[in-house]
Amino acid sequence: MDILIIEDDVSIRQELKQLLENALYDVSTLTEFTNYTECIKNIRPDLILLDVNLPNLSGFEVCQKIREQSNVPIIFVTSRTDSMDELNGMLKGGDDYITKPFVAPILLAHIAAVLKRTYKKEQQEKITYKGIELDMIRGRILYDGKCAELSKNELKIMHYLFTHAGEIVSRIELVENLWDQQIFIDDNALSVNMTRLRSKLETIGVQNFIETKRGMGYRI
């Protein structure tokens, strides 16, 4: 398991790195605090430890940007102890919230719990159809060694299509399924997401995977 540390305080970053390596995790760190999402896309960590007080953007903003592309688990590790900060972190897509100064065994226990919860679910949430794999936990689709990152909406749409493979799924059915999951999307937004999905599939070498049935809906 590879854990990415996003922490601008050098001493804390080194302390976390040493702690995690001693616990036999692979560890990556960011030392430049720009282009977060591009760095994460290249590193592809299994979990992120994220500070809140960062240069340029807050950790909450970074988390929100990550969630537009990936479902990688995120644990906030921060000196901010206000309950509203913790709530904000969860609302932005965080999976856990640990305050500094942290107690090493407790932090490791939280990391282990999030990883177990996430990747136990992953075993149930990796779906393959026609050689194309949908990875729900990491929020991506894979084919022939190539990978495309999906937004939350795109991921949920693809999951519904994969679980109804071979069936025609109506547009209203997709919209209602997303609303049931508290993802607010209308018919126009669905069209935009389908266009983006097809474009991303093409980047990994998949042509005509999502079939449009005129007046009826979609089928894979």
Order of alpha helices (4+ residues) and beta strands (2+ residues): beta-alpha-beta-alpha-beta-alpha-beta-alpha-beta-alpha-beta-beta-beta-beta-alpha-alpha-alpha-beta-beta
